[in-house]
Each structure stands twice: as C-alpha cells, then as structure tokens.
Amino acid sequence: MNSYNKKEINLFTHKDIGITCPREKKWEDMKEVIGGRFCDGCEEKITFVGGYTKGEVMALQRELGESICVAINNSNDSVIVGIPKFKNIELKEDTIVEED
C-alpha cells in the first residue's frame, strides 16, 4: 500500500464527529475568519477539516485543546459542525485503520 492509500484510509470523516453542534449553529451562517469560521455561540474558531487525516485532527486537538470544534462535509455534501469523538489518542497517523 503506498502512502497515498494510507492517507485516504485514515481521512477524518463525518463519522468521526462525536457530538454535533449543541447550539445548532450552521457553518454557512458563521463569520469567515482566517483558517475557518467563528461561532458566536461558543465564541470559538471552527476549523474545516475536509481532507485532513485523523492524525492531523488529533494534532490539532493537542494544539488547541480536546474540545475543539471542527467542520466537515457529511455524506449529503452539507457541512456539519461538531467535536471529534477521539480524545487523547497517541497513535502514529499511518497506524490508524478504519474498519467497517
């Protein structure tokens, strides 16, 4: 398996959102800021993680805090906002394998 396929297998998806926005804020209604959008409900920057791997989202969590809010397209191609469901996971990016 080449590294491209490993990255594709380990992509962060809408299935990796544990809690969707409890304030029911919509991505398209948020103010655009550098690197994402700003949620006036929780007063936090929301990062769009489409194309990120799970490892990259975990690194973002370590940098910004476990309860970061992220946005990604769901299977209907609309954007959902929420909190990643993994916490404090110390794995190398290429060791995370998603099984159905």
Buried (B, 14 or more C-beta within 10 A) or exposed (E): EEEEEBBEBBBBBBEBBEEBBEEEBBBEEBEEEEEBBBBEBBEBBBBBBEEBBBBBBBEBBEEBEEEBBBBBBEEEEEBBBBBBEBEEEEEEBBEBEEEE
